[in-house]
Amino acid sequence: MTLYNIFLTLHSIMRWVVLIAGIIAVVQAFRGWRKATFWTPGDERLGMIYTMSMDLQVLLGLVLFFILSPITRAALSGMSSAMQNEVTRFFLVEHFPVMLVAVVIAHIGRARARKATDDAGKHRTEFIFYAISLVLVILAIPWPFMAYGRPLL
């Protein structure tokens, strides 16, 4: 197994960690907001787990993107031909930038929730930012390209 395959497998497994953590964080934030519950250390922890799992995922993705991936290595050396290939174009101009935006939105949401003055505001802020972030993550996952050797696990 090559280093590329190891990182790709870890990146694929982390996808599920991010999705599960994101879904749990969004549902918990929505519940807290709609039921007007107190902000708890558990709520804080869920946001931390979601953003930290995203951070680890981005780190793995950056190593793949800039160092290990034969797809992006070839694409970065010949952008005009790369844009003609749907798989390469997806990873260069859709997956990578959208995932970075999703991580930034999640971190902004976590920071703003921590600064909110009331519990409902904390839950509402987390819900809005985490939901937007999670939708972007879901949209930017390479679901159509699983047939091209992108493992589900």
DSSP file (Angstrom, degrees, kcal/mol; ACC not computed):
  #  RESIDUE AA STRUCTURE BP1 BP2  ACC     N-H-->O    O-->H-N    N-H-->O    O-->H-N    TCO  KAPPA ALPHA  PHI   PSI    X-CA   Y-CA   Z-CA
    1    1 A M              0   0    0      0, 0.0     2,-0.1     0, 0.0     0, 0.0   0.000 360.0 360.0 360.0 129.3    0.0    0.0    0.0
    2    2 A T     >  -     0   0    0      1,-0.1     4,-2.1     4,-0.0     5,-0.1  -0.350 360.0-110.1 -82.9 165.3    1.4    3.4   -1.0
    3    3 A L  H  > S+     0   0    0      1,-0.2     4,-2.6     2,-0.2     5,-0.2   0.878 120.7  56.5 -60.4 -38.3    1.5    6.5    1.1
    4    4 A Y  H  > S+     0   0    0      1,-0.2     4,-2.7     2,-0.2    -1,-0.2   0.930 107.5  47.4 -58.4 -47.1   -1.1    8.0   -1.3
    5    5 A N  H  > S+     0   0    0      2,-0.2     4,-2.4     1,-0.2    -2,-0.2   0.870 111.0  51.9 -64.8 -36.9   -3.5    5.0   -0.7
    6    6 A I  H  X S+     0   0    0     -4,-2.1     4,-2.5     2,-0.2    -2,-0.2   0.948 113.6  42.8 -63.8 -48.5   -3.0    5.3    3.1
    7    7 A F  H  X S+     0   0    0     -4,-2.6     4,-2.7     1,-0.2    -2,-0.2   0.888 113.9  51.8 -66.4 -38.4   -3.8    9.0    3.0
    8    8 A L  H  X S+     0   0    0     -4,-2.7     4,-2.2    -5,-0.2    -1,-0.2   0.901 110.9  48.1 -64.8 -40.1   -6.7    8.5    0.6
    9    9 A T  H  X S+     0   0    0     -4,-2.4     4,-2.5     2,-0.2    -2,-0.2   0.927 112.9  47.5 -65.2 -45.2   -8.2    5.8    2.9
   10   10 A L  H  X S+     0   0    0     -4,-2.5     4,-2.7     1,-0.2    -2,-0.2   0.910 112.3  50.3 -61.3 -41.7   -7.8    8.0    6.0
   11   11 A H  H  X S+     0   0    0     -4,-2.7     4,-1.1     1,-0.2    -1,-0.2   0.879 111.3  49.0 -63.9 -38.3   -9.4   10.9    4.1
   12   12 A S  H  X S+     0   0    0     -4,-2.2     4,-0.7     2,-0.2    -2,-0.2   0.881 112.3  47.1 -69.9 -38.8  -12.3    8.6    3.0
   13   13 A I  H >X S+     0   0    0     -4,-2.5     4,-1.2     1,-0.2     3,-0.9   0.912 108.6  55.1 -67.7 -42.5  -12.8    7.4    6.6
   14   14 A M  H 3X S+     0   0    0     -4,-2.7     4,-2.9     1,-0.3     5,-0.2   0.776  94.1  70.7 -62.9 -25.3  -12.7   10.9    8.0
   15   15 A R  H 3X S+     0   0    0     -4,-1.1     4,-2.5     1,-0.2    -1,-0.3   0.919 100.8  45.6 -55.0 -43.3  -15.5   11.9    5.6
   16   16 A W  H <X S+     0   0    0     -3,-0.9     4,-2.8    -4,-0.7     5,-0.3   0.861 110.3  52.8 -71.5 -35.8  -17.8    9.7    7.7
   17   17 A V  H  X S+     0   0    0     -4,-1.2     4,-2.8     2,-0.2     5,-0.3   0.936 112.0  46.3 -62.4 -45.9  -16.6   11.2   10.9
   18   18 A V  H  X S+     0   0    0     -4,-2.9     4,-2.7     2,-0.2    -2,-0.2   0.933 114.3  47.6 -62.5 -46.5  -17.2   14.7    9.6
   19   19 A L  H  X S+     0   0    0     -4,-2.5     4,-2.6    -5,-0.2     5,-0.2   0.933 115.3  43.9 -62.0 -46.6  -20.6   13.8    8.3
   20   20 A I  H  X S+     0   0    0     -4,-2.8     4,-2.5     2,-0.2     5,-0.2   0.937 116.0  47.0 -65.3 -46.5  -21.7   12.1   11.5
   21   21 A A  H  X S+     0   0    0     -4,-2.8     4,-2.5    -5,-0.3    29,-0.2   0.900 113.9  49.6 -61.6 -40.0  -20.3   14.8   13.7
   22   22 A G  H  X S+     0   0    0     -4,-2.7     4,-2.6    -5,-0.3     5,-0.2   0.920 110.9  47.8 -65.3 -44.7  -21.9   17.5   11.6
   23   23 A I  H  X S+     0   0    0     -4,-2.6     4,-2.6    -5,-0.2     5,-0.2   0.934 114.2  46.8 -62.6 -45.8  -25.3   15.8   11.6
   24   24 A I  H  X S+     0   0    0     -4,-2.5     4,-2.6     1,-0.2     5,-0.2   0.924 113.7  48.3 -62.7 -43.7  -25.2   15.4   15.4
   25   25 A A  H  X S+     0   0    0     -4,-2.5     4,-2.3    -5,-0.2    -2,-0.2   0.899 113.5  46.9 -64.8 -40.6  -24.0   19.0   15.9
   26   26 A V  H  X S+     0   0    0     -4,-2.6     4,-2.5     2,-0.2    -2,-0.2   0.935 114.4  46.4 -66.9 -46.0  -26.7   20.4   13.6
   27   27 A V  H  X S+     0   0    0     -4,-2.6     4,-2.6    -5,-0.2    -2,-0.2   0.927 114.4  47.5 -63.1 -44.6  -29.5   18.4   15.2
   28   28 A Q  H  X S+     0   0    0     -4,-2.6     4,-2.7    -5,-0.2    -1,-0.2   0.904 112.6  49.0 -64.1 -41.6  -28.4   19.2   18.7
   29   29 A A  H  X S+     0   0    0     -4,-2.3     4,-2.3    -5,-0.2    -1,-0.2   0.910 111.8  49.3 -65.0 -41.0  -28.1   22.9   17.9
   30   30 A F  H  X S+     0   0    0     -4,-2.5     4,-3.0     2,-0.2     5,-0.3   0.933 112.4  47.9 -63.4 -45.2  -31.6   22.9   16.3
   31   31 A R  H  X S+     0   0    0     -4,-2.6     4,-2.6     1,-0.2     6,-0.2   0.933 112.2  49.1 -59.6 -46.6  -33.0   21.1   19.3
   32   32 A G  H  <>S+     0   0    0     -4,-2.7     5,-1.7     1,-0.2     4,-0.4   0.881 114.8  45.1 -61.5 -38.5  -31.4   23.5   21.7
   33   33 A W  H ><5S+     0   0    0     -4,-2.3     3,-0.5    90,-0.2    -2,-0.2   0.947 117.6  41.5 -70.7 -49.5  -32.6   26.5   19.8
   34   34 A R  H 3<5S+     0   0    0     -4,-3.0    -2,-0.2     1,-0.2    -3,-0.2   0.826 121.6  40.3 -71.9 -31.8  -36.2   25.3   19.3
   35   35 A K  T 3<5S-     0   0    0     -4,-2.6    -1,-0.2    -5,-0.3    -2,-0.2   0.407 104.2-128.9 -96.5   1.9  -36.6   24.0   22.8
   36   36 A A  T < 5 +     0   0    0     -3,-0.5    -3,-0.2    -4,-0.4    -4,-0.1   0.912  45.6 170.7  52.1  50.2  -34.8   26.9   24.4
   37   37 A T      < -     0   0    0     -5,-1.7    86,-0.2    -6,-0.2    -1,-0.1  -0.447  38.2 -90.7 -86.7 164.0  -32.4   24.7   26.4
   38   38 A F        -     0   0    0     -2,-0.1     2,-0.5     1,-0.1    -1,-0.1  -0.385  40.7-107.8 -69.9 150.3  -29.4   25.8   28.3
   39   39 A W        -     0   0    0     -2,-0.1    -1,-0.1     4,-0.1    80,-0.1  -0.706  47.1-170.5 -77.1 124.2  -26.0   25.9   26.6
   40   40 A T     >  -     0   0    0     -2,-0.5     4,-1.9     1,-0.1     3,-0.5  -0.719  40.2-108.4-116.8 164.6  -24.0   23.0   28.1
   41   41 A P  H  > S+     0   0    0      0, 0.0     4,-2.5     0, 0.0     5,-0.1   0.817 120.9  60.8 -58.3 -28.9  -20.4   21.9   28.0
   42   42 A G  H  > S+     0   0    0      2,-0.2     4,-2.2     1,-0.2     5,-0.1   0.877 102.1  50.4 -64.9 -37.7  -21.7   19.0   25.8
   43   43 A D  H  > S+     0   0    0     -3,-0.5     4,-1.8     2,-0.2    -1,-0.2   0.919 111.5  48.3 -64.1 -43.9  -23.0   21.5   23.2
   44   44 A E  H  X S+     0   0    0     -4,-1.9     4,-2.1     1,-0.2    -2,-0.2   0.908 110.7  51.9 -60.7 -42.9  -19.5   23.2   23.3
   45   45 A R  H  X S+     0   0    0     -4,-2.5     4,-2.8     1,-0.2    -2,-0.2   0.888 105.6  54.1 -64.3 -40.6  -17.9   19.8   22.9
   46   46 A L  H  X S+     0   0    0     -4,-2.2     4,-2.5     1,-0.2    -1,-0.2   0.919 109.8  47.5 -61.2 -43.3  -20.1   18.8   19.8
   47   47 A G  H  X S+     0   0    0     -4,-1.8     4,-2.5     1,-0.2     5,-0.2   0.897 112.3  50.0 -63.5 -39.5  -19.0   22.0   18.1
   48   48 A M  H  X S+     0   0    0     -4,-2.1     4,-2.7     2,-0.2     5,-0.3   0.915 110.5  49.3 -65.3 -43.0  -15.4   21.3   18.9
   49   49 A I  H  X S+     0   0    0     -4,-2.8     4,-2.5     2,-0.2     5,-0.2   0.920 112.4  48.8 -63.0 -43.7  -15.6   17.7   17.6
   50   50 A Y  H  X S+     0   0    0     -4,-2.5     4,-1.9   -29,-0.2    -2,-0.2   0.957 116.2  40.9 -62.1 -50.4  -17.2   18.9   14.4
   51   51 A T  H  X S+     0   0    0     -4,-2.5     4,-2.3     1,-0.2    -2,-0.2   0.883 115.8  50.3 -69.4 -35.9  -14.7   21.6   13.7
   52   52 A M  H  X S+     0   0    0     -4,-2.7     4,-2.4    -5,-0.2    -1,-0.2   0.896 109.5  50.6 -69.0 -38.2  -11.7   19.5   14.8
   53   53 A S  H  X S+     0   0    0     -4,-2.5     4,-2.2    -5,-0.3    -1,-0.2   0.887 111.3  49.6 -65.5 -35.9  -12.8   16.6   12.6
   54   54 A M  H  X S+     0   0    0     -4,-1.9     4,-2.6    -5,-0.2    -2,-0.2   0.902 108.8  52.8 -66.0 -40.4  -13.0   19.1    9.7
   55   55 A D  H  X S+     0   0    0     -4,-2.3     4,-2.3     2,-0.2    -2,-0.2   0.924 110.7  46.3 -60.9 -44.5   -9.6   20.4   10.5
   56   56 A L  H  X S+     0   0    0     -4,-2.4     4,-2.5     2,-0.2    -1,-0.2   0.905 111.9  52.1 -64.5 -40.4   -8.1   17.0   10.4
   57   57 A Q  H  X S+     0   0    0     -4,-2.2     4,-2.5     1,-0.2    -2,-0.2   0.905 109.9  48.6 -61.8 -41.9   -9.9   16.2    7.2
   58   58 A V  H  X S+     0   0    0     -4,-2.6     4,-3.0     2,-0.2     5,-0.2   0.907 109.4  52.9 -65.6 -41.3   -8.6   19.4    5.6
   59   59 A L  H  X S+     0   0    0     -4,-2.3     4,-2.0     2,-0.2    -2,-0.2   0.943 112.0  44.7 -59.1 -47.9   -5.1   18.6    6.7
   60   60 A L  H  X S+     0   0    0     -4,-2.5     4,-2.3     1,-0.2    -1,-0.2   0.910 114.2  50.8 -61.3 -41.6   -5.3   15.1    5.1
   61   61 A G  H  X S+     0   0    0     -4,-2.5     4,-3.3    -5,-0.2    -2,-0.2   0.882 107.5  52.1 -64.6 -39.4   -6.9   16.7    2.0
   62   62 A L  H  X S+     0   0    0     -4,-3.0     4,-2.7     2,-0.2     5,-0.4   0.900 109.2  49.9 -65.2 -40.0   -4.1   19.3    1.7
   63   63 A V  H  X>S+     0   0    0     -4,-2.0     5,-2.0    -5,-0.2     4,-1.9   0.935 115.5  44.0 -62.5 -45.1   -1.4   16.6    1.8
   64   64 A L  I  <>S+     0   0    0     -4,-2.3     5,-3.1     3,-0.2    -2,-0.2   0.952 116.2  47.1 -61.7 -49.1   -3.3   14.7   -0.9
   65   65 A F  I  <5S+     0   0    0     -4,-3.3    -2,-0.2     1,-0.2    -3,-0.2   0.923 125.2  25.0 -62.4 -49.2   -3.9   17.7   -3.0
   66   66 A F  I  <5S+     0   0    0     -4,-2.7    -1,-0.2    -5,-0.2    -3,-0.2   0.678 135.5  18.5 -95.5 -17.8   -0.5   19.3   -3.0
   67   67 A I  I  <5S+     0   0    0     -4,-1.9    -3,-0.2    -5,-0.4    -2,-0.1   0.791 125.1  24.3-120.1 -49.2    1.9   16.3   -2.4
   68   68 A L  I   <S+     0   0    0     -5,-2.0    -4,-0.2   -65,-0.1    -3,-0.2   0.776  84.5  99.6-101.7 -29.1    0.5   12.9   -3.0
   69   69 A S     >< -     0   0    0     -5,-3.1     4,-2.1    -6,-0.3     5,-0.2  -0.440  48.0-162.3 -73.0 122.4   -2.4   12.9   -5.5
   70   70 A P  H  > S+     0   0    0      0, 0.0     4,-1.9     0, 0.0     5,-0.2   0.785  91.2  60.7 -68.3 -24.9   -1.4   11.9   -9.0
   71   71 A I  H  > S+     0   0    0      2,-0.2     4,-1.9     1,-0.2     5,-0.1   0.967 112.3  33.6 -65.8 -53.2   -4.7   13.5  -10.1
   72   72 A T  H  > S+     0   0    0      2,-0.2     4,-3.1     1,-0.2     5,-0.2   0.841 114.3  58.9 -75.7 -31.4   -3.9   17.0   -8.9
   73   73 A R  H  X S+     0   0    0     -4,-2.1     4,-0.9     2,-0.2    -1,-0.2   0.945 111.9  41.2 -60.4 -46.7   -0.2   16.7   -9.6
   74   74 A A  H  X S+     0   0    0     -4,-1.9     4,-0.9     1,-0.2     3,-0.4   0.897 116.0  51.2 -66.1 -40.2   -0.9   16.1  -13.3
   75   75 A A  H >< S+     0   0    0     -4,-1.9     3,-0.8     1,-0.2     7,-0.3   0.905 105.9  53.1 -66.1 -42.1   -3.7   18.7  -13.3
   76   76 A L  H 3< S+     0   0    0     -4,-3.1     3,-0.3     1,-0.2    -1,-0.2   0.731 108.1  52.4 -68.2 -20.2   -1.5   21.5  -11.7
   77   77 A S  H 3< S+     0   0    0     -4,-0.9    -1,-0.2    -3,-0.4    -2,-0.2   0.664 124.8  23.6 -87.7 -16.5    1.1   20.9  -14.4
   78   78 A G    <X  +     0   0    0     -4,-0.9     4,-1.9    -3,-0.8    -1,-0.2  -0.566  66.2 171.6-147.9  80.2   -1.4   21.2  -17.3
   79   79 A M  H  > S+     0   0    0     -3,-0.3     4,-2.0     1,-0.2     5,-0.2   0.837  75.7  57.6 -63.9 -36.4   -4.4   23.2  -16.3
   80   80 A S  H  4 S+     0   0    0      1,-0.2     4,-0.4     2,-0.2    -1,-0.2   0.922 113.0  39.3 -65.2 -42.0   -6.0   23.5  -19.8
   81   81 A S  H >4 S+     0   0    0     -3,-0.2     3,-0.8     1,-0.2     4,-0.4   0.832 111.7  59.5 -74.2 -30.5   -6.1   19.7  -20.3
   82   82 A A  H >< S+     0   0    0     -4,-1.9     3,-1.2    -7,-0.3     7,-0.5   0.873  99.4  56.7 -64.1 -36.5   -7.2   19.3  -16.6
   83   83 A M  T 3< S+     0   0    0     -4,-2.0    -1,-0.2     1,-0.3    -2,-0.2   0.674 100.2  59.6 -70.7 -15.8  -10.3   21.4  -17.1
   84   84 A Q  T <  S+     0   0    0     -3,-0.8     2,-0.6    -4,-0.4    -1,-0.3   0.589  92.4  76.7 -86.6 -11.0  -11.4   19.1  -19.9
   85   85 A N  S <> S-     0   0    0     -3,-1.2     4,-2.9    -4,-0.4     5,-0.2  -0.894  72.1-151.2-103.4 121.9  -11.5   16.1  -17.6
   86   86 A E  H  > S+     0   0    0     -2,-0.6     4,-2.0     1,-0.2    -1,-0.1   0.846  94.2  49.6 -64.9 -34.4  -14.6   16.1  -15.3
   87   87 A V  H  > S+     0   0    0      2,-0.2     4,-1.9     1,-0.2    -1,-0.2   0.948 115.1  43.0 -68.0 -48.5  -12.9   14.2  -12.5
   88   88 A T  H  > S+     0   0    0      1,-0.2     4,-2.2     2,-0.2     5,-0.2   0.921 114.0  51.0 -63.6 -44.6   -9.8   16.5  -12.4
   89   89 A R  H  X>S+     0   0    0     -4,-2.9     4,-2.8    -7,-0.5     5,-0.5   0.895 107.5  54.9 -60.6 -40.0  -11.9   19.6  -12.8
   90   90 A F  I  X>S+     0   0    0     -4,-2.0     5,-3.2    -5,-0.2     4,-1.7   0.944 111.7  42.3 -58.5 -48.9  -14.1   18.5   -9.9
   91   91 A F  I  <>S+     0   0    0     -4,-1.9     5,-1.2     3,-0.2    -1,-0.2   0.840 119.7  43.9 -70.5 -32.0  -11.2   18.1   -7.5
   92   92 A L  I  <5S+     0   0    0     -4,-2.2    -2,-0.2    -5,-0.2    -1,-0.2   0.938 130.1  15.8 -77.9 -47.4   -9.4   21.3   -8.6
   93   93 A V  I  <5S+     0   0    0     -4,-2.8    -3,-0.2    -5,-0.2    -2,-0.2   0.506 134.0  28.1-112.9  -5.0  -12.3   23.8   -8.8
   94   94 A E  I  X<S+     0   0    0     -4,-1.7     4,-2.0    -5,-0.5     5,-0.3   0.715 118.6  39.3-117.3 -61.5  -15.2   22.3   -6.9
   95   95 A H  I  ><S+     0   0    0     -5,-3.2     4,-2.3     1,-0.2     5,-0.2   0.955 117.8  44.3 -59.5 -56.7  -14.1   19.9   -4.1
   96   96 A F  H  ><S+     0   0    0     -5,-1.2     4,-1.9    -6,-0.3    -1,-0.2   0.941 118.4  39.3 -60.2 -55.5  -11.1   21.8   -2.8
   97   97 A P  H  > S+     0   0    0      0, 0.0     4,-2.1     0, 0.0    -1,-0.2   0.904 116.4  50.3 -65.9 -39.1  -12.4   25.4   -2.6
   98   98 A V  H  X S+     0   0    0     -4,-2.0     4,-2.3     1,-0.2    -2,-0.2   0.907 110.2  50.2 -66.6 -40.1  -15.9   24.4   -1.4
   99   99 A M  H  X S+     0   0    0     -4,-2.3     4,-2.1    -5,-0.3    -1,-0.2   0.894 109.2  51.7 -64.9 -38.7  -14.5   22.3    1.4
  100  100 A L  H  X S+     0   0    0     -4,-1.9     4,-2.2    -5,-0.2    -1,-0.2   0.918 110.3  48.7 -63.3 -41.6  -12.3   25.1    2.5
  101  101 A V  H  X S+     0   0    0     -4,-2.1     4,-2.6     1,-0.2    -2,-0.2   0.905 109.0  54.0 -63.1 -41.2  -15.3   27.5    2.6
  102  102 A A  H  X S+     0   0    0     -4,-2.3     4,-2.2     1,-0.2    -2,-0.2   0.899 109.2  47.9 -60.7 -41.4  -17.2   24.9    4.6
  103  103 A V  H  X S+     0   0    0     -4,-2.1     4,-2.4     2,-0.2    -1,-0.2   0.921 111.7  49.5 -66.1 -43.9  -14.4   24.7    7.2
  104  104 A V  H  X S+     0   0    0     -4,-2.2     4,-2.5     1,-0.2    -2,-0.2   0.923 110.9  49.9 -61.9 -44.0  -14.2   28.4    7.5
  105  105 A I  H  X S+     0   0    0     -4,-2.6     4,-2.6     1,-0.2    -1,-0.2   0.910 110.0  50.7 -62.1 -42.6  -18.0   28.7    7.9
  106  106 A A  H  X S+     0   0    0     -4,-2.2     4,-2.3     1,-0.2    -1,-0.2   0.917 112.1  47.0 -61.6 -42.7  -18.0   26.1   10.7
  107  107 A H  H  X S+     0   0    0     -4,-2.4     4,-2.5     2,-0.2    -2,-0.2   0.888 111.3  50.6 -68.0 -38.3  -15.2   27.9   12.5
  108  108 A I  H  X S+     0   0    0     -4,-2.5     4,-2.8     2,-0.2     5,-0.2   0.932 111.1  49.9 -62.7 -44.2  -16.9   31.2   12.2
  109  109 A G  H  X S+     0   0    0     -4,-2.6     4,-2.4     1,-0.2    -2,-0.2   0.907 110.8  48.5 -60.9 -42.9  -20.1   29.7   13.6
  110  110 A R  H  X S+     0   0    0     -4,-2.3     4,-2.1     2,-0.2    -1,-0.2   0.931 113.7  46.5 -64.3 -44.5  -18.3   28.1   16.5
  111  111 A A  H  X S+     0   0    0     -4,-2.5     4,-1.2     1,-0.2    -2,-0.2   0.918 114.5  46.7 -64.8 -43.3  -16.6   31.4   17.4
  112  112 A R  H  X S+     0   0    0     -4,-2.8     4,-1.0     1,-0.2    -1,-0.2   0.873 110.6  52.9 -68.1 -35.9  -19.8   33.4   17.1
  113  113 A A  H >< S+     0   0    0     -4,-2.4     3,-0.6    -5,-0.2    -1,-0.2   0.912 107.1  52.0 -64.8 -41.1  -21.8   30.9   19.1
  114  114 A R  H 3< S+     0   0    0     -4,-2.1    -1,-0.2     1,-0.2    -2,-0.2   0.803 112.2  46.9 -65.3 -27.4  -19.2   31.1   21.9
  115  115 A K  H 3< S+     0   0    0     -4,-1.2    -1,-0.2    -5,-0.1    -2,-0.2   0.592  85.4 112.7 -90.4 -11.6  -19.5   34.9   21.9
  116  116 A A    <<  -     0   0    0     -4,-1.0     6,-0.1    -3,-0.6    -3,-0.0  -0.294  63.6-141.2 -62.2 147.8  -23.3   35.0   21.9
  117  117 A T  S    S+     0   0    0      4,-0.0     2,-0.3     5,-0.0    -1,-0.1   0.744  76.9  45.7 -87.8 -24.1  -24.8   36.4   25.1
  118  118 A D  S  > S-     0   0    0      1,-0.1     4,-1.9   -80,-0.0     5,-0.1  -0.849  80.1-119.8-121.8 159.4  -27.8   34.1   25.5
  119  119 A D  H  > S+     0   0    0     -2,-0.3     4,-2.4     1,-0.2     5,-0.2   0.894 112.9  51.8 -62.5 -42.8  -28.2   30.3   25.2
  120  120 A A  H  > S+     0   0    0      1,-0.2     4,-2.9     2,-0.2    -1,-0.2   0.896 109.2  51.7 -62.2 -39.2  -30.8   30.5   22.4
  121  121 A G  H  > S+     0   0    0      2,-0.2     4,-2.5     1,-0.2    -1,-0.2   0.876 108.5  50.9 -64.3 -37.9  -28.5   32.7   20.5
  122  122 A K  H  X S+     0   0    0     -4,-1.9     4,-2.4     2,-0.2    -2,-0.2   0.944 114.1  43.4 -63.7 -48.4  -25.6   30.2   20.9
  123  123 A H  H  X S+     0   0    0     -4,-2.4     4,-2.8     2,-0.2   -90,-0.2   0.921 114.8  49.3 -64.0 -44.3  -27.8   27.4   19.6
  124  124 A R  H  X S+     0   0    0     -4,-2.9     4,-2.6     2,-0.2     5,-0.2   0.924 111.6  48.8 -62.1 -45.6  -29.3   29.4   16.8
  125  125 A T  H  X S+     0   0    0     -4,-2.5     4,-2.4    -5,-0.2     5,-0.3   0.931 113.0  47.2 -61.6 -46.7  -25.9   30.6   15.6
  126  126 A E  H  X S+     0   0    0     -4,-2.4     4,-3.0    -5,-0.2     5,-0.4   0.938 111.7  51.4 -59.8 -46.5  -24.4   27.1   15.7
  127  127 A F  H  X S+     0   0    0     -4,-2.8     4,-2.4   -98,-0.2     5,-0.3   0.946 112.8  44.1 -57.4 -50.4  -27.4   25.7   13.9
  128  128 A I  H  X S+     0   0    0     -4,-2.6     4,-2.1     2,-0.2    -1,-0.2   0.950 120.4  38.8 -61.6 -51.7  -27.2   28.2   11.0
  129  129 A F  H  X S+     0   0    0     -4,-2.4     4,-2.4    -5,-0.2    -2,-0.2   0.904 118.5  46.8 -70.6 -41.5  -23.5   28.0   10.5
  130  130 A Y  H  X S+     0   0    0     -4,-3.0     4,-3.0    -5,-0.3    -1,-0.2   0.886 111.8  51.7 -68.6 -37.0  -23.1   24.3   11.0
  131  131 A A  H  X S+     0   0    0     -4,-2.4     4,-2.4    -5,-0.4    -2,-0.2   0.932 111.9  46.1 -64.9 -44.6  -26.1   23.6    8.7
  132  132 A I  H  X S+     0   0    0     -4,-2.1     4,-2.2    -5,-0.3    -2,-0.2   0.939 114.8  48.1 -61.4 -46.1  -24.6   25.7    5.9
  133  133 A S  H  X S+     0   0    0     -4,-2.4     4,-2.3     1,-0.2    -2,-0.2   0.922 111.7  49.1 -59.8 -46.3  -21.2   24.1    6.5
  134  134 A L  H  X S+     0   0    0     -4,-3.0     4,-2.6     1,-0.2    -1,-0.2   0.884 108.8  52.6 -64.9 -39.4  -22.6   20.6    6.4
  135  135 A V  H  X S+     0   0    0     -4,-2.4     4,-2.4     2,-0.2    -1,-0.2   0.922 110.0  49.2 -61.7 -43.2  -24.6   21.2    3.2
  136  136 A L  H  X S+     0   0    0     -4,-2.2     4,-1.9     2,-0.2    -2,-0.2   0.910 110.5  50.7 -62.2 -41.6  -21.4   22.5    1.5
  137  137 A V  H  X S+     0   0    0     -4,-2.3     4,-0.8     1,-0.2    -2,-0.2   0.942 111.2  47.9 -60.2 -47.8  -19.6   19.4    2.7
  138  138 A I  H >< S+     0   0    0     -4,-2.6     3,-0.6     1,-0.2     5,-0.2   0.899 112.8  48.9 -61.7 -41.0  -22.3   17.1    1.4
  139  139 A L  H 3< S+     0   0    0     -4,-2.4    -1,-0.2     1,-0.2    -2,-0.2   0.823 112.6  47.8 -67.8 -30.9  -22.3   18.9   -2.0
  140  140 A A  H 3< S+     0   0    0     -4,-1.9    -1,-0.2    -5,-0.2    -2,-0.2   0.472  81.7 109.1 -94.9  -1.8  -18.6   18.8   -2.4
  141  141 A I  S << S-     0   0    0     -4,-0.8     2,-2.5    -3,-0.6    -3,-0.0  -0.560  80.7-118.1 -70.9 138.4  -18.1   15.1   -1.5
  142  142 A P    >   +     0   0    0      0, 0.0     3,-1.1     0, 0.0     4,-0.2  -0.248  57.1 150.5 -77.7  56.3  -17.1   13.2   -4.7
  143  143 A W  G >   +     0   0    0     -2,-2.5     3,-1.4     1,-0.2     4,-0.2   0.903  69.5  50.9 -54.4 -46.6  -20.2   11.0   -4.7
  144  144 A P  G 3  S+     0   0    0      0, 0.0     3,-0.5     0, 0.0    -1,-0.2   0.717 106.6  56.6 -68.1 -16.6  -20.3   10.6   -8.6
  145  145 A F  G X > +     0   0    0     -3,-1.1     3,-1.7     1,-0.2     5,-0.9   0.263  68.8 104.0-101.2  12.8  -16.7    9.7   -8.8
  146  146 A M  G X 5S+     0   0    0     -3,-1.4     3,-1.1     1,-0.3     4,-0.3   0.828  77.9  61.5 -60.9 -29.0  -16.8    6.7   -6.4
  147  147 A A  G 3 5S+     0   0    0     -3,-0.5    -1,-0.3     1,-0.3    -2,-0.1   0.694  92.0  67.3 -69.8 -17.5  -16.6    4.5   -9.6
  148  148 A Y  G < 5S-     0   0    0     -3,-1.7    -1,-0.3     2,-0.1    -2,-0.1   0.076 133.0 -80.5 -91.5  24.5  -13.2    6.1  -10.4
  149  149 A G  T < 5S+     0   0    0     -3,-1.1    -3,-0.2     1,-0.3    -2,-0.2   0.602  86.4 139.1  92.0  11.1  -11.5    4.5   -7.4
  150  150 A R      < -     0   0    0     -5,-0.9    -1,-0.3    -4,-0.3    -2,-0.1  -0.799  49.7-137.5 -88.0 107.1  -12.7    6.9   -4.7
  151  151 A P        -     0   0    0      0, 0.0    -4,-0.1     0, 0.0    -5,-0.0  -0.307  13.1-143.1 -70.9 146.7  -13.5    4.5   -1.9
  152  152 A L              0   0    0      1,-0.1  -136,-0.1    -6,-0.1  -137,-0.1   0.825 360.0 360.0 -70.8 -32.0  -16.6    4.9    0.3
  153  153 A L              0   0    0   -138,-0.1  -140,-0.2  -137,-0.0    -1,-0.1   0.294 360.0 360.0-129.4 360.0  -14.4    3.7    3.2
